[in-house]
């Protein structure tokens, strides 16, 4: 009888431990959103979302963060496009063309995993060196390339994992109809893995739009919305950083409002990802 | 066009075929002839190499890692393992039904149209005719004609297997290879598939791998009995089942070994 009680107590202990940690994580997220909402919402205005900074914006004068919103979207969008055009061929090669125990596939996956762990400031430094070598100045293009390097491993491994789930029988079915490997890859494997691919893309985009260290030296900052790839570009994380660094309370409050905008954008992206994944699941064979 | 000959000709022939997975011998020196336009059942206990033999016929064996193939497989007299052969052309000649149906991640219509599209058919009307024809042959048309654009995943498993049959037939093969095609199906779906294979044998060479002796008895015109990677006995079904020459065949049929 005693042993039974002990087992019950153990069960209760682990259950409460798991519940506590789960609730803790949810609380952290809510707390962060709560703080930026509380501190920033008062400064959030239509003007702030639709205007570029006027002179003295960082001293508390008029203007908005449109330059950073547009800049961030352009930068993360471009970076995702670059990273995607590199990732898809890699993921297809790894999953359709290499053998199961290929050393090249193993090496590639290990390298990507290592790259996932490199801090973004290192990518920033790397991007900066690359920029100097290529003769680029701080610009949208340099920022895109650097952020593309940063999100490439995340994107590539994400797509790789989703394509890896394709059942072997499905691939064989396609071959048995006389399809070549490339036809099978493009028409069957990519299609089966498409929801996973899309969520990897949106996750990478979210990572790219939120990163500040990699764009600090490479994209620079500008009060204007860029009109070409060679112009420097503002980003939301840096806009937050600069505004938060001022001694003026109203500007700091705007920093929180900017953080709020960025968080809502990222939230929107992840909700969109979930929605699309659910919708696109229709043809996926379980 | 040649008039159909009364005696059947050999459609697939293996000569001293041996297959290794890594260092394991899966097929040992198999020489067998598969007749045209009849159902040949490959029977034998699990792990005897039935599926490996089937995979060699359409070179799906290539897609498995670290396999070695010795000897030759002739389809219509052509050595399909020759380096000059275009493997997609060989596979197009054969429809494959696997143990579990594996529909492609697309609509019912697209599943059947996939093969013809790959082989160059672009005309939508032609495709529609072809899809309908093959779904009818597979006995699925009436059940799906109103929902061709729905995902193939929405079909029951028995319907999926018939969809796979239609998909295989749509590339106009000469041979149907079936690897225990009913092992995942319920009795009614099984009867459906068996009925279809029976109907199709006048037009196609059918090779079915099965571990169910009763299924082989119901369907087969010819029987190939394999045991531990070796060909023990082959011949017309009646002869193999009623008057087996080999002791091991007798034992298997009686259920002494399985």
Interface residues (C-beta under 8 A of the other chain):
Chain A: X99 X100 X101 X167 X169 X170 X171 X172 X173 X174 X175 X176 X177 X178 X179 X180 X183 X187 X188 X191 X192 X282 X283 X284 X285 X286
Chain B: X58 X60 X63 X65 X66 X88 X89 X91 X92 X94 X95 X96 X98 X100 X102 X103 X104 X105 X106 X107 X114 X115 X118 X119 X151 X152 X153 X164 X167 X168 X171
